[in-house]
């Protein structure tokens, strides 16, 4: 696991570091026929929560990012037709995956960030601005 190699370096570095793990929605984790895909993502979410607890107050923060809906990944559920407007484009993950490493996210730890809600979350966090 990458975290085993990287986190010790973050702990030793001045200023700590930021870990951003990716997961999927609960509906995808529990979708019929999605073994082992769904359970592996559930494990990712669990791992993030455990890492956050283990790294609390160390200067290394952990966030969990998920798109917030079906995303064009090459694994569409059978009831959704490729090209359907219900699919999110992968670019939805861009700004929210970068944000946790920014100064604006100082102190953000053990949070689940949903990409489709990211802009409204930032506005709320910044007092509506």
Secondary structure, 3 states (H helix, E strand, C coil): CHHHHHHHHHHHCCCCEEEEEEECCHHHHCCCCCCCHHHHHHHHHHHHHHHHHHHCCCCEEEEEEECCCCECCCCCCCCCCCCCCCCECHHHHHHHHHHCCCHHHCCCCCEEEEHHHHHHHHHHHCCCC
